């Protein structure tokens, strides 16, 4: 078998695809304010979008943003519809089984939102007969499914759809990233009369170690360039300038 090894290595080398920074495709969501949304002008905007553009500029890469519903992002990454995902995706043990991640580019807690005065307080016994809306395939979906077995879990394609049904009373609560829930719902007219309930949720087995950029396993060169770019924009002040457009606190975390 040893005499066939050089030929195997040759085929492996021929099959390897060199990193081409002139045409990187970036998967984004577009329905998760303030991180990613479509503005009145029809253009993508938000913190994730700004970060993606800043990293591409730092790497001197020519990037195209490709909008995709959240639950299709990882399958589309694996099928090479795009090369990386910048969509507030937490770095979790479950996801690391199928994709690679860069270092984090922000971190935040997850919270429950319910009507002000609701008996829901985060304890499992309070969830009997309660309908909790979540965006499907997210870390919040996994957590409430595992931990709140007494509740009825209602899954949606986007968090915006959850907010619509929460405001209309079709679900009783939602679990969501605290920043997204505050900006995307509680500070809007639809969020009047609602608030956060219960504790911060940070169990690393479900919520991971911050939010990173997802890539295909084996795309080591791209991962290294992205990590270097994340460090660079934090060092040169670009990150802080972008973050200050959306947040009045340090979203990066410790």
Secondary structure, DSSP 8 states (H G I E B T S, - for coil): -GGGHHHHHHHHHHHS----TTSEEEEE-SEETTTEEE-TTS-EESHHHHHHHHHHHHTT--EEEEE--GGGHHHHHHTTS-SEEEEEEE--TTGGGT-EE-S-SB---EEEEEETT-S--S-GGGGTT-EEEEETTSHHHHHHHHH-TTSEEEEESSHHHHHHHHHHTSSSEEEEEHHHHIIIIITSGGGTTEEEEEEEE--HHHH-SSEEEEE-TT-HHHHHHHHHHHHHHHHSSHHHHHHTTT-SS-SS--
